[in-house]
Amino acid sequence: MPIRPDRLNYGDTIGVIAPASAPPDLKNIDRSVAALDALFSFYLEHPERMPRQHAELALRQPRHRVVCDYIAGMTDHFLLRQCHDLLGIPAA
């Protein structure tokens, strides 16, 4: 599929570009939301399982904010891998 500049938005990365009219993939959205929820709950209860810098920050700042910031910095692939490694949730 050729890259069409008229279909790109500011900040888009060049990779697989879905047409602007493509419907959302609801199956993957539901899976992603469930993974986010599960991982957020896990790290909220086990902040020591985050990298040391985040775990220490969670002792001094609101834990939910630190967990949220940590997860917000994850790529989709890393988030799903963490869910698999920490919670046994299938990544695929």
Sequence and secondary structure as in RCSB ss.txt:
>XXXX:A:sequence
MPIRPDRLNYGDTIGVIAPASAPPDLKNIDRSVAALDALFSFYLEHPERMPRQHAELALRQPRHRVVCDYIAGMT
DHFLLRQCHDLLGIPAA
>XXXX:A:secstr
    GGG  TT  SSS   TT    HHHHHHHHHHHHHHHHHHHH GGGS HHHHHHHHHS HHHHHHHHHHTS 
HHHHHHHIIIII     
